[in-house]
Amino acid sequence: MDKRLGIIGIFIQDRNESAPAVNKILGENSDIVVGRMGIPFREKEVNCISLIIEATTDELGAMTGKLGMLNGVKVKSLLA
């Protein structure tokens, strides 16, 4: 399967509860992450992470599936 470029948006509502698990999953999948930017949006009490990835659809689905199962975490992805 060919690797494709993509974007993943992650929104974390409870940083103290979910951020360690999110970082663990991202670390386990660091081989597909090209770039990462995190922004704390304090006014809305949400933390945003955007990722640029190079992955197969299977790799993308495995990672976003794990992230999406975490409490207080919303994930959206797009492959080019």
All heavy atoms as a GROMACS GRO file, in nm:
protein
  599
    1MET      N    1   0.083  -0.118   0.000
    1MET     CA    2   0.000   0.000   0.000
    1MET      C    3   0.088   0.125   0.000
    1MET      O    4   0.187   0.132   0.072
    1MET     CB    5  -0.090  -0.002   0.124
    1MET     CG    6  -0.221   0.068   0.104
    1MET     SD    7  -0.325   0.054   0.250
    1MET     CE    8  -0.429  -0.081   0.200
    2ASP      N    9   0.052   0.223  -0.080
    2ASP     CA   10   0.130   0.346  -0.089
    2ASP      C   11   0.104   0.439   0.028
    2ASP      O   12  -0.009   0.450   0.075
    2ASP     CB   13   0.096   0.421  -0.218
    2ASP     CG   14   0.151   0.352  -0.341
    2ASP    OD1   15   0.248   0.276  -0.327
    2ASP    OD2   16   0.096   0.373  -0.450
    3LYS      N   17   0.210   0.507   0.069
    3LYS     CA   18   0.195   0.609   0.172
    3LYS      C   19   0.150   0.739   0.106
    3LYS      O   20   0.191   0.771  -0.004
    3LYS     CB   21   0.327   0.630   0.247
    3LYS     CG   22   0.363   0.513   0.334
    3LYS     CD   23   0.476   0.547   0.427
    3LYS     CE   24   0.497   0.431   0.523
    3LYS     NZ   25   0.566   0.473   0.642
    4ARG      N   26   0.064   0.811   0.177
    4ARG     CA   27   0.012   0.938   0.128
    4ARG      C   28   0.027   1.044   0.236
    4ARG      O   29   0.035   1.013   0.354
    4ARG     CB   30  -0.136   0.922   0.091
    4ARG     CG   31  -0.155   0.822  -0.021
    4ARG     CD   32  -0.296   0.773  -0.037
    4ARG     NE   33  -0.395   0.880  -0.043
    4ARG     CZ   34  -0.525   0.857  -0.043
    4ARG    NH1   35  -0.571   0.735  -0.039
    4ARG    NH2   36  -0.610   0.957  -0.048
    5LEU      N   37   0.031   1.170   0.193
    5LEU     CA   38   0.036   1.280   0.289
    5LEU      C   39  -0.102   1.304   0.346
    5LEU      O   40  -0.203   1.287   0.276
    5LEU     CB   41   0.085   1.409   0.222
    5LEU     CG   42   0.234   1.417   0.195
    5LEU    CD1   43   0.266   1.547   0.123
    5LEU    CD2   44   0.315   1.406   0.323
    6GLY      N   45  -0.107   1.345   0.470
    6GLY     CA   46  -0.235   1.372   0.533
    6GLY      C   47  -0.222   1.470   0.647
    6GLY      O   48  -0.112   1.509   0.688
    7ILE      N   49  -0.337   1.508   0.698
    7ILE     CA   50  -0.348   1.600   0.810
    7ILE      C   51  -0.440   1.537   0.914
    7ILE      O   52  -0.544   1.481   0.879
    7ILE     CB   53  -0.408   1.736   0.767
    7ILE    CG1   54  -0.319   1.801   0.661
    7ILE    CG2   55  -0.428   1.828   0.885
    7ILE    CD1   56  -0.383   1.922   0.596
    8ILE      N   57  -0.403   1.549   1.040
    8ILE     CA   58  -0.487   1.502   1.149
    8ILE      C   59  -0.507   1.619   1.245
    8ILE      O   60  -0.410   1.685   1.284
    8ILE     CB   61  -0.425   1.384   1.225
    8ILE    CG1   62  -0.405   1.264   1.131
    8ILE    CG2   63  -0.512   1.344   1.344
    8ILE    CD1   64  -0.330   1.149   1.196
    9GLY      N   65  -0.631   1.645   1.283
    9GLY     CA   66  -0.664   1.744   1.384
    9GLY      C   67  -0.712   1.673   1.509
    9GLY      O   68  -0.799   1.586   1.502
   10ILE      N   69  -0.655   1.707   1.622
   10ILE     CA   70  -0.690   1.644   1.750
   10ILE      C   71  -0.732   1.754   1.847
   10ILE      O   72  -0.659   1.853   1.866
   10ILE     CB   73  -0.571   1.567   1.809
   10ILE    CG1   74  -0.518   1.465   1.709
   10ILE    CG2   75  -0.610   1.499   1.941
   10ILE    CD1   76  -0.382   1.407   1.747
   11PHE      N   77  -0.849   1.738   1.910
   11PHE     CA   78  -0.898   1.832   2.010
   11PHE      C   79  -0.910   1.758   2.143
   11PHE      O   80  -0.977   1.655   2.151
   11PHE     CB   81  -1.034   1.888   1.970
   11PHE     CG   82  -1.028   1.968   1.842
   11PHE    CD1   83  -1.061   1.909   1.722
   11PHE    CD2   84  -0.986   2.099   1.843
   11PHE    CE1   85  -1.054   1.981   1.603
   11PHE    CE2   86  -0.979   2.172   1.725
   11PHE     CZ   87  -1.012   2.113   1.605
   12ILE      N   88  -0.843   1.811   2.245
   12ILE     CA   89  -0.841   1.749   2.378
   12ILE      C   90  -0.915   1.841   2.474
   12ILE      O   91  -0.873   1.955   2.496
   12ILE     CB   92  -0.697   1.726   2.426
   12ILE    CG1   93  -0.620   1.643   2.323
   12ILE    CG2   94  -0.696   1.660   2.562
   12ILE    CD1   95  -0.471   1.636   2.350
   13GLN      N   96  -1.022   1.790   2.536
   13GLN     CA   97  -1.102   1.873   2.626
   13GLN      C   98  -1.048   1.873   2.768
   13GLN      O   99  -1.053   1.974   2.836
   13GLN     CB  100  -1.247   1.829   2.623
   13GLN     CG  101  -1.312   1.858   2.489
   13GLN     CD  102  -1.455   1.810   2.483
   13GLN    OE1  103  -1.497   1.727   2.560
   13GLN    NE2  104  -1.529   1.865   2.389
   14ASP      N  105  -0.998   1.762   2.817
   14ASP     CA  106  -0.944   1.756   2.953
   14ASP      C  107  -0.797   1.718   2.944
   14ASP      O  108  -0.762   1.601   2.935
   14ASP     CB  109  -1.021   1.655   3.038
   14ASP     CG  110  -0.977   1.655   3.183
   14ASP    OD1  111  -0.876   1.722   3.216
   14ASP    OD2  112  -1.044   1.589   3.265
   15ARG      N  113  -0.713   1.820   2.945
   15ARG     CA  114  -0.570   1.800   2.924
   15ARG      C  115  -0.509   1.705   3.028
   15ARG      O  116  -0.431   1.617   2.995
   15ARG     CB  117  -0.500   1.935   2.927
   15ARG     CG  118  -0.352   1.925   2.907
   15ARG     CD  119  -0.291   2.063   2.907
   15ARG     NE  120  -0.146   2.048   2.908
   15ARG     CZ  121  -0.064   2.138   2.952
   15ARG    NH1  122  -0.110   2.251   2.999
   15ARG    NH2  123   0.064   2.117   2.950
   16ASN      N  124  -0.544   1.723   3.153
   16ASN     CA  125  -0.485   1.642   3.259
   16ASN      C  126  -0.520   1.495   3.247
   16ASN      O  127  -0.439   1.409   3.279
   16ASN     CB  128  -0.527   1.695   3.397
   16ASN     CG  129  -0.471   1.833   3.424
   16ASN    OD1  130  -0.362   1.866   3.378
   16ASN    ND2  131  -0.545   1.914   3.496
   17GLU      N  132  -0.641   1.467   3.200
   17GLU     CA  133  -0.685   1.329   3.190
   17GLU      C  134  -0.635   1.262   3.063
   17GLU      O  135  -0.588   1.148   3.067
   17GLU     CB  136  -0.839   1.323   3.192
   17GLU     CG  137  -0.894   1.183   3.178
   17GLU     CD  138  -1.045   1.180   3.171
   17GLU    OE1  139  -1.109   1.275   3.217
   17GLU    OE2  140  -1.098   1.083   3.117
   18SER      N  141  -0.644   1.328   2.948
   18SER     CA  142  -0.622   1.263   2.819
   18SER      C  143  -0.487   1.288   2.754
   18SER      O  144  -0.442   1.208   2.673
   18SER     CB  145  -0.732   1.307   2.721
   18SER     OG  146  -0.858   1.278   2.773
   19ALA      N  147  -0.422   1.398   2.785
   19ALA     CA  148  -0.297   1.434   2.715
   19ALA      C  149  -0.188   1.327   2.727
   19ALA      O  150  -0.122   1.298   2.628
   19ALA     CB  151  -0.247   1.569   2.763
   20PRO      N  152  -0.166   1.267   2.844
   20PRO     CA  153  -0.061   1.164   2.850
   20PRO      C  154  -0.090   1.046   2.757
   20PRO      O  155   0.002   0.996   2.691
   20PRO     CB  156  -0.062   1.120   2.998
   20PRO     CG  157  -0.117   1.238   3.072
   20PRO     CD  158  -0.218   1.298   2.978
   21ALA      N  159  -0.215   1.005   2.748
   21ALA     CA  160  -0.249   0.893   2.659
   21ALA      C  161  -0.234   0.933   2.513
   21ALA      O  162  -0.187   0.854   2.430
   21ALA     CB  163  -0.392   0.846   2.687
   22VAL      N  164  -0.272   1.056   2.479
   22VAL     CA  165  -0.256   1.106   2.342
   22VAL      C  166  -0.107   1.107   2.306
   22VAL      O  167  -0.067   1.057   2.199
   22VAL     CB  168  -0.316   1.247   2.325
   22VAL    CG1  169  -0.274   1.308   2.192
   22VAL    CG2  170  -0.468   1.241   2.336
   23ASN      N  171  -0.024   1.161   2.393
   23ASN     CA  172   0.120   1.167   2.366
   23ASN      C  173   0.181   1.028   2.354
   23ASN      O  174   0.273   1.007   2.274
   23ASN     CB  175   0.191   1.249   2.473
   23ASN     CG  176   0.171   1.397   2.451
   23ASN    OD1  177   0.171   1.444   2.339
   23ASN    ND2  178   0.151   1.469   2.559
   24LYS      N  179   0.132   0.933   2.430
   24LYS     CA  180   0.183   0.795   2.422
   24LYS      C  181   0.152   0.737   2.284
   24LYS      O  182   0.238   0.677   2.219
   24LYS     CB  183   0.121   0.709   2.531
   24LYS     CG  184   0.170   0.567   2.528
   24LYS     CD  185   0.114   0.485   2.642
   24LYS     CE  186   0.179   0.347   2.637
   24LYS     NZ  187   0.086   0.240   2.658
   25ILE      N  188   0.028   0.754   2.237
   25ILE     CA  189  -0.011   0.703   2.105
   25ILE      C  190   0.069   0.772   1.995
   25ILE      O  191   0.116   0.706   1.901
   25ILE     CB  192  -0.163   0.719   2.084
   25ILE    CG1  193  -0.238   0.628   2.181
   25ILE    CG2  194  -0.202   0.690   1.940
   25ILE    CD1  195  -0.388   0.656   2.191
   26LEU      N  196   0.086   0.904   2.006
   26LEU     CA  197   0.164   0.976   1.905
   26LEU      C  198   0.310   0.929   1.906
   26LEU      O  199   0.371   0.916   1.799
   26LEU     CB  200   0.156   1.126   1.928
   26LEU     CG  201   0.017   1.189   1.909
   26LEU    CD1  202   0.023   1.339   1.934
   26LEU    CD2  203  -0.040   1.158   1.772
   27GLY      N  204   0.365   0.902   2.022
   27GLY     CA  205   0.501   0.851   2.030
   27GLY      C  206   0.516   0.714   1.967
   27GLY      O  207   0.615   0.685   1.900
   28GLU      N  208   0.416   0.629   1.988
   28GLU     CA  209   0.418   0.495   1.929
   28GLU      C  210   0.409   0.500   1.777
   28GLU      O  211   0.449   0.405   1.709
   28GLU     CB  212   0.301   0.412   1.984
   28GLU     CG  213   0.315   0.376   2.130
   28GLU     CD  214   0.188   0.319   2.191
   28GLU    OE1  215   0.081   0.320   2.124
   28GLU    OE2  216   0.194   0.274   2.306
   29ASN      N  217   0.355   0.609   1.723
   29ASN     CA  218   0.337   0.624   1.578
   29ASN      C  219   0.425   0.734   1.521
   29ASN      O  220   0.396   0.788   1.414
   29ASN     CB  221   0.190   0.653   1.548
   29ASN     CG  222   0.102   0.535   1.580
   29ASN    OD1  223   0.090   0.442   1.502
   29ASN    ND2  224   0.042   0.537   1.698
   30SER      N  225   0.533   0.766   1.589
   30SER     CA  226   0.617   0.879   1.548
   30SER      C  227   0.680   0.859   1.411
   30SER      O  228   0.718   0.957   1.346
   30SER     CB  229   0.725   0.906   1.652
   30SER     OG  230   0.811   0.793   1.664
   31ASP      N  231   0.688   0.735   1.364
   31ASP     CA  232   0.748   0.709   1.233
   31ASP      C  233   0.664   0.763   1.118
   31ASP      O  234   0.716   0.786   1.009
   31ASP     CB  235   0.774   0.560   1.214
   31ASP     CG  236   0.650   0.475   1.233
   31ASP    OD1  237   0.570   0.504   1.325
   31ASP    OD2  238   0.632   0.378   1.157
   32ILE      N  239   0.535   0.789   1.140
   32ILE     CA  240   0.450   0.842   1.033
   32ILE      C  241   0.427   0.993   1.047
   32ILE      O  242   0.371   1.055   0.959
   32ILE     CB  243   0.315   0.769   1.022
   32ILE    CG1  244   0.226   0.793   1.143
   32ILE    CG2  245   0.336   0.621   0.995
   32ILE    CD1  246   0.084   0.741   1.128
   33VAL      N  247   0.471   1.052   1.160
   33VAL     CA  248   0.450   1.195   1.183
   33VAL      C  249   0.563   1.276   1.121
   33VAL      O  250   0.680   1.256   1.153
   33VAL     CB  251   0.439   1.226   1.334
   33VAL    CG1  252   0.425   1.375   1.358
   33VAL    CG2  253   0.322   1.150   1.396
   34VAL      N  254   0.527   1.366   1.031
   34VAL     CA  255   0.624   1.454   0.966
   34VAL      C  256   0.639   1.583   1.046
   34VAL      O  257   0.749   1.635   1.062
   34VAL     CB  258   0.579   1.487   0.821
   34VAL    CG1  259   0.672   1.586   0.755
   34VAL    CG2  260   0.566   1.360   0.739
   35GLY      N  261   0.528   1.636   1.098
   35GLY     CA  262   0.531   1.759   1.176
   35GLY      C  263   0.415   1.765   1.274
   35GLY      O  264   0.312   1.700   1.254
   36ARG      N  265   0.436   1.842   1.380
   36ARG     CA  266   0.334   1.852   1.486
   36ARG      C  267   0.331   1.993   1.540
   36ARG      O  268   0.436   2.055   1.561
   36ARG     CB  269   0.369   1.753   1.597
   36ARG     CG  270   0.283   1.766   1.721
   36ARG     CD  271   0.327   1.668   1.826
   36ARG     NE  272   0.254   1.692   1.950
   36ARG     CZ  273   0.252   1.610   2.052
   36ARG    NH1  274   0.322   1.498   2.049
   36ARG    NH2  275   0.183   1.638   2.159
   37MET      N  276   0.210   2.044   1.565
   37MET     CA  277   0.194   2.175   1.628
   37MET      C  278   0.082   2.164   1.731
   37MET      O  279  -0.025   2.111   1.701
   37MET     CB  280   0.158   2.282   1.524
   37MET     CG  281   0.137   2.419   1.584
   37MET     SD  282   0.101   2.549   1.463
   37MET     CE  283  -0.049   2.489   1.389
   38GLY      N  284   0.107   2.214   1.850
   38GLY     CA  285   0.006   2.212   1.955
   38GLY      C  286  -0.024   2.353   2.003
   38GLY      O  287   0.067   2.433   2.022
   39ILE      N  288  -0.153   2.381   2.020
   39ILE     CA  289  -0.198   2.514   2.064
   39ILE      C  290  -0.297   2.497   2.179
   39ILE      O  291  -0.401   2.432   2.162
   39ILE     CB  292  -0.271   2.588   1.950
   39ILE    CG1  293  -0.188   2.593   1.823
   39ILE    CG2  294  -0.316   2.726   1.996
   39ILE    CD1  295  -0.078   2.693   1.823
   40PRO      N  296  -0.269   2.556   2.296
   40PRO     CA  297  -0.370   2.556   2.402
   40PRO      C  298  -0.468   2.671   2.377
   40PRO      O  299  -0.428   2.787   2.368
   40PRO     CB  300  -0.288   2.581   2.529
   40PRO     CG  301  -0.166   2.652   2.483
   40PRO     CD  302  -0.141   2.609   2.341
   41PHE      N  303  -0.595   2.640   2.363
   41PHE     CA  304  -0.698   2.741   2.339
   41PHE      C  305  -0.772   2.759   2.471
   41PHE      O  306  -0.879   2.703   2.495
   41PHE     CB  307  -0.790   2.693   2.228
   41PHE     CG  308  -0.879   2.799   2.169
   41PHE    CD1  309  -0.964   2.766   2.065
   41PHE    CD2  310  -0.881   2.929   2.214
   41PHE    CE1  311  -1.048   2.859   2.007
   41PHE    CE2  312  -0.964   3.024   2.159
   41PHE     CZ  313  -1.048   2.989   2.055
   42ARG      N  314  -0.713   2.837   2.560
   42ARG     CA  315  -0.761   2.850   2.697
   42ARG      C  316  -0.902   2.907   2.707
   42ARG      O  317  -0.978   2.867   2.794
   42ARG     CB  318  -0.663   2.935   2.777
   42ARG     CG  319  -0.531   2.863   2.799
   42ARG     CD  320  -0.432   2.946   2.879
   42ARG     NE  321  -0.304   2.877   2.889
   42ARG     CZ  322  -0.203   2.894   2.804
   42ARG    NH1  323  -0.216   2.978   2.703
   42ARG    NH2  324  -0.092   2.828   2.820
   43GLU      N  325  -0.938   3.001   2.618
   43GLU     CA  326  -1.071   3.062   2.625
   43GLU      C  327  -1.182   2.959   2.605
   43GLU      O  328  -1.290   2.971   2.661
   43GLU     CB  329  -1.084   3.172   2.518
   43GLU     CG  330  -0.996   3.292   2.538
   43GLU     CD  331  -0.854   3.270   2.487
   43GLU    OE1  332  -0.832   3.181   2.401
   43GLU    OE2  333  -0.764   3.342   2.534
   44LYS      N  334  -1.156   2.857   2.525
   44LYS     CA  335  -1.255   2.752   2.499
   44LYS      C  336  -1.228   2.625   2.580
   44LYS      O  337  -1.298   2.526   2.565
   44LYS     CB  338  -1.257   2.716   2.350
   44LYS     CG  339  -1.295   2.832   2.260
   44LYS     CD  340  -1.440   2.864   2.274
   44LYS     CE  341  -1.475   2.976   2.175
   44LYS     NZ  342  -1.613   3.015   2.184
   45GLU      N  343  -1.123   2.629   2.663
   45GLU     CA  344  -1.084   2.515   2.746
   45GLU      C  345  -1.063   2.388   2.663
   45GLU      O  346  -1.112   2.280   2.697
   45GLU     CB  347  -1.186   2.491   2.858
   45GLU     CG  348  -1.195   2.608   2.954
   45GLU     CD  349  -1.294   2.585   3.066
   45GLU    OE1  350  -1.351   2.475   3.076
   45GLU    OE2  351  -1.313   2.678   3.145
   46VAL      N  352  -0.990   2.405   2.553
   46VAL     CA  353  -0.957   2.291   2.467
   46VAL      C  354  -0.814   2.308   2.419
   46VAL      O  355  -0.763   2.419   2.407
   46VAL     CB  356  -1.056   2.280   2.347
   46VAL    CG1  357  -1.041   2.397   2.253
   46VAL    CG2  358  -1.042   2.150   2.275
   47ASN      N  359  -0.746   2.197   2.399
   47ASN     CA  360  -0.610   2.197   2.345
   47ASN      C  361  -0.616   2.134   2.207
   47ASN      O  362  -0.680   2.030   2.187
   47ASN     CB  363  -0.517   2.117   2.436
   47ASN     CG  364  -0.502   2.184   2.571
   47ASN    OD1  365  -0.429   2.279   2.585
   47ASN    ND2  366  -0.577   2.136   2.671
   48CYS      N  367  -0.549   2.196   2.112
   48CYS     CA  368  -0.553   2.153   1.972
   48CYS      C  369  -0.415   2.106   1.929
   48CYS      O  370  -0.316   2.172   1.955
   48CYS     CB  371  -0.596   2.267   1.881
   48CYS     SG  372  -0.746   2.349   1.936
   49ILE      N  373  -0.412   1.991   1.862
   49ILE     CA  374  -0.288   1.941   1.803
   49ILE      C  375  -0.315   1.916   1.655
   49ILE      O  376  -0.415   1.852   1.620
   49ILE     CB  377  -0.241   1.809   1.869
   49ILE    CG1  378  -0.215   1.830   2.019
   49ILE    CG2  379  -0.118   1.754   1.799
   49ILE    CD1  380  -0.185   1.702   2.094
   50SER      N  381  -0.226   1.968   1.571
   50SER     CA  382  -0.236   1.937   1.428
   50SER      C  383  -0.111   1.860   1.387
   50SER      O  384   0.000   1.892   1.430
   50SER     CB  385  -0.252   2.064   1.345
   50SER     OG  386  -0.141   2.148   1.363
   51LEU      N  387  -0.133   1.757   1.307
   51LEU     CA  388  -0.024   1.673   1.261
   51LEU      C  389  -0.021   1.669   1.110
   51LEU      O  390  -0.127   1.663   1.046
   51LEU     CB  391  -0.042   1.528   1.310
   51LEU     CG  392  -0.053   1.501   1.459
   51LEU    CD1  393  -0.089   1.356   1.481
   51LEU    CD2  394   0.076   1.536   1.529
   52ILE      N  395   0.098   1.670   1.053
   52ILE     CA  396   0.119   1.637   0.913
   52ILE      C  397   0.177   1.496   0.916
   52ILE      O  398   0.274   1.470   0.988
   52ILE     CB  399   0.218   1.733   0.844
   52ILE    CG1  400   0.172   1.877   0.857
   52ILE    CG2  401   0.238   1.692   0.698
   52ILE    CD1  402   0.041   1.909   0.791
   53ILE      N  403   0.117   1.406   0.839
   53ILE     CA  404   0.162   1.268   0.842
   53ILE      C  405   0.190   1.217   0.700
   53ILE      O  406   0.141   1.273   0.602
   53ILE     CB  407   0.058   1.175   0.908
   53ILE    CG1  408  -0.076   1.183   0.834
   53ILE    CG2  409   0.040   1.208   1.054
   53ILE    CD1  410  -0.161   1.062   0.850
   54GLU      N  411   0.269   1.111   0.693
   54GLU     CA  412   0.287   1.034   0.570
   54GLU      C  413   0.262   0.890   0.610
   54GLU      O  414   0.341   0.829   0.683
   54GLU     CB  415   0.426   1.052   0.513
   54GLU     CG  416   0.443   0.980   0.381
   54GLU     CD  417   0.580   1.000   0.318
   54GLU    OE1  418   0.677   1.025   0.392
   54GLU    OE2  419   0.588   0.990   0.196
   55ALA      N  420   0.147   0.835   0.564
   55ALA     CA  421   0.105   0.705   0.613
   55ALA      C  422   0.016   0.634   0.511
   55ALA      O  423  -0.038   0.697   0.421
   55ALA     CB  424   0.028   0.720   0.744
   56THR      N  425   0.002   0.504   0.530
   56THR     CA  426  -0.098   0.429   0.454
   56THR      C  427  -0.233   0.450   0.520
   56THR      O  428  -0.241   0.496   0.635
   56THR     CB  429  -0.064   0.279   0.452
   56THR    OG1  430  -0.074   0.229   0.587
   56THR    CG2  431   0.075   0.252   0.397
   57THR      N  432  -0.339   0.414   0.451
   57THR     CA  433  -0.472   0.427   0.512
   57THR      C  434  -0.486   0.337   0.634
   57THR      O  435  -0.554   0.373   0.729
   57THR     CB  436  -0.582   0.395   0.409
   57THR    OG1  437  -0.560   0.266   0.353
   57THR    CG2  438  -0.587   0.499   0.299
   58ASP      N  439  -0.420   0.222   0.633
   58ASP     CA  440  -0.425   0.133   0.749
   58ASP      C  441  -0.356   0.194   0.869
   58ASP      O  442  -0.406   0.187   0.983
   58ASP     CB  443  -0.362  -0.003   0.716
   58ASP     CG  444  -0.445  -0.084   0.619
   58ASP    OD1  445  -0.564  -0.052   0.597
   58ASP    OD2  446  -0.390  -0.182   0.564
   59GLU      N  447  -0.238   0.254   0.848
   59GLU     CA  448  -0.165   0.318   0.958
   59GLU      C  449  -0.244   0.436   1.014
   59GLU      O  450  -0.253   0.453   1.136
   59GLU     CB  451  -0.028   0.367   0.909
   59GLU     CG  452   0.069   0.256   0.876
   59GLU     CD  453   0.194   0.304   0.807
   59GLU    OE1  454   0.188   0.403   0.730
   59GLU    OE2  455   0.300   0.243   0.830
   60LEU      N  456  -0.302   0.515   0.924
   60LEU     CA  457  -0.383   0.629   0.967
   60LEU      C  458  -0.503   0.582   1.049
   60LEU      O  459  -0.531   0.635   1.156
   60LEU     CB  460  -0.430   0.709   0.846
   60LEU     CG  461  -0.529   0.821   0.876
   60LEU    CD1  462  -0.463   0.932   0.954
   60LEU    CD2  463  -0.589   0.874   0.748
   61GLY      N  464  -0.572   0.482   0.999
   61GLY     CA  465  -0.690   0.431   1.069
   61GLY      C  466  -0.658   0.372   1.204
   61GLY      O  467  -0.733   0.391   1.301
   62ALA      N  468  -0.545   0.302   1.215
   62ALA     CA  469  -0.506   0.242   1.343
   62ALA      C  470  -0.479   0.351   1.447
   62ALA      O  471  -0.525   0.341   1.561
   62ALA     CB  472  -0.383   0.154   1.324
   63MET      N  473  -0.405   0.455   1.407
   63MET     CA  474  -0.371   0.560   1.502
   63MET      C  475  -0.494   0.643   1.538
   63MET      O  476  -0.519   0.668   1.657
   63MET     CB  477  -0.262   0.651   1.447
   63MET     CG  478  -0.219   0.757   1.548
   63MET     SD  479  -0.075   0.853   1.503
   63MET     CE  480  -0.141   0.957   1.375
   64THR      N  481  -0.571   0.687   1.440
   64THR     CA  482  -0.687   0.771   1.471
   64THR      C  483  -0.794   0.692   1.547
   64THR      O  484  -0.865   0.750   1.628
   64THR     CB  485  -0.747   0.835   1.345
   64THR    OG1  486  -0.782   0.732   1.251
   64THR    CG2  487  -0.650   0.932   1.281
   65GLY      N  488  -0.802   0.564   1.523
   65GLY     CA  489  -0.897   0.481   1.598
   65GLY      C  490  -0.863   0.477   1.746
   65GLY      O  491  -0.951   0.491   1.832
   66LYS      N  492  -0.735   0.460   1.777
   66LYS     CA  493  -0.692   0.460   1.918
   66LYS      C  494  -0.716   0.596   1.983
   66LYS      O  495  -0.762   0.604   2.096
   66LYS     CB  496  -0.544   0.425   1.928
   66LYS     CG  497  -0.513   0.281   1.895
   66LYS     CD  498  -0.363   0.258   1.900
   66LYS     CE  499  -0.328   0.119   1.851
   66LYS     NZ  500  -0.181   0.099   1.843
   67LEU      N  501  -0.683   0.703   1.909
   67LEU     CA  502  -0.703   0.837   1.964
   67LEU      C  503  -0.852   0.866   1.987
   67LEU      O  504  -0.890   0.923   2.089
   67LEU     CB  505  -0.645   0.942   1.869
   67LEU     CG  506  -0.492   0.947   1.860
   67LEU    CD1  507  -0.449   1.031   1.741
   67LEU    CD2  508  -0.433   1.000   1.989
   68GLY      N  509  -0.935   0.826   1.893
   68GLY     CA  510  -1.078   0.853   1.902
   68GLY      C  511  -1.148   0.781   2.015
   68GLY      O  512  -1.256   0.821   2.057
   69MET      N  513  -1.088   0.674   2.065
   69MET     CA  514  -1.148   0.599   2.176
   69MET      C  515  -1.120   0.663   2.312
   69MET      O  516  -1.180   0.625   2.412
   69MET     CB  517  -1.098   0.454   2.176
   69MET     CG  518  -1.156   0.372   2.063
   69MET     SD  519  -1.124   0.195   2.078
   69MET     CE  520  -0.947   0.190   2.068
   70LEU      N  521  -1.029   0.761   2.316
   70LEU     CA  522  -0.996   0.825   2.443
   70LEU      C  523  -1.107   0.922   2.485
   70LEU      O  524  -1.163   0.992   2.401
   70LEU     CB  525  -0.863   0.900   2.432
   70LEU     CG  526  -0.741   0.815   2.400
   70LEU    CD1  527  -0.619   0.905   2.378
   70LEU    CD2  528  -0.713   0.716   2.513
   71ASN      N  529  -1.133   0.926   2.614
   71ASN     CA  530  -1.233   1.016   2.670
   71ASN      C  531  -1.194   1.161   2.647
   71ASN      O  532  -1.081   1.200   2.675
   71ASN     CB  533  -1.244   0.991   2.820
   71ASN     CG  534  -1.384   0.963   2.864
   71ASN    OD1  535  -1.475   0.956   2.782
   71ASN    ND2  536  -1.401   0.947   2.994
   72GLY      N  537  -1.285   1.243   2.598
   72GLY     CA  538  -1.261   1.385   2.581
   72GLY      C  539  -1.171   1.421   2.464
   72GLY      O  540  -1.120   1.532   2.457
   73VAL      N  541  -1.150   1.327   2.370
   73VAL     CA  542  -1.064   1.351   2.254
   73VAL      C  543  -1.146   1.337   2.128
   73VAL      O  544  -1.218   1.238   2.109
   73VAL     CB  545  -0.944   1.252   2.251
   73VAL    CG1  546  -0.861   1.272   2.126
   73VAL    CG2  547  -0.859   1.268   2.376
   74LYS      N  548  -1.137   1.437   2.039
   74LYS     CA  549  -1.202   1.434   1.908
   74LYS      C  550  -1.094   1.436   1.802
   74LYS      O  551  -0.995   1.510   1.814
   74LYS     CB  552  -1.292   1.556   1.888
   74LYS     CG  553  -1.398   1.574   1.993
   74LYS     CD  554  -1.517   1.490   1.962
   74LYS     CE  555  -1.629   1.532   2.056
   74LYS     NZ  556  -1.703   1.426   2.110
   75VAL      N  557  -1.109   1.354   1.698
   75VAL     CA  558  -1.007   1.342   1.594
   75VAL      C  559  -1.072   1.349   1.457
   75VAL      O  560  -1.177   1.286   1.433
   75VAL     CB  561  -0.933   1.206   1.606
   75VAL    CG1  562  -0.824   1.193   1.502
   75VAL    CG2  563  -0.876   1.186   1.745
   76LYS      N  564  -1.009   1.425   1.367
   76LYS     CA  565  -1.051   1.431   1.227
   76LYS      C  566  -0.926   1.416   1.142
   76LYS      O  567  -0.820   1.465   1.178
   76LYS     CB  568  -1.119   1.563   1.193
   76LYS     CG  569  -1.247   1.588   1.268
   76LYS     CD  570  -1.354   1.490   1.228
   76LYS     CE  571  -1.481   1.516   1.308
   76LYS     NZ  572  -1.582   1.418   1.284
   77SER      N  573  -0.939   1.346   1.028
   77SER     CA  574  -0.822   1.326   0.943
   77SER      C  575  -0.858   1.343   0.797
   77SER      O  576  -0.975   1.332   0.758
   77SER     CB  577  -0.764   1.187   0.965
   77SER     OG  578  -0.858   1.087   0.932
   78LEU      N  579  -0.754   1.370   0.717
   78LEU     CA  580  -0.769   1.392   0.574
   78LEU      C  581  -0.643   1.344   0.505
   78LEU      O  582  -0.533   1.381   0.546
   78LEU     CB  583  -0.790   1.541   0.546
   78LEU     CG  584  -0.782   1.587   0.403
   78LEU    CD1  585  -0.911   1.550   0.330
   78LEU    CD2  586  -0.758   1.735   0.396
   79LEU      N  587  -0.658   1.261   0.403
   79LEU     CA  588  -0.545   1.218   0.323
   79LEU      C  589  -0.551   1.287   0.188
   79LEU      O  590  -0.658   1.301   0.130
   79LEU     CB  591  -0.545   1.067   0.301
   79LEU     CG  592  -0.499   0.981   0.418
   79LEU    CD1  593  -0.511   0.833   0.384
   79LEU    CD2  594  -0.356   1.014   0.456
   80ALA      N  595  -0.435   1.330   0.136
   80ALA     CA  596  -0.429   1.396   0.006
   80ALA      C  597  -0.426   1.290  -0.104
   80ALA      O  598  -0.382   1.180  -0.085
   80ALA     CB  599  -0.306   1.484  -0.003
   0.00000   0.00000   0.00000
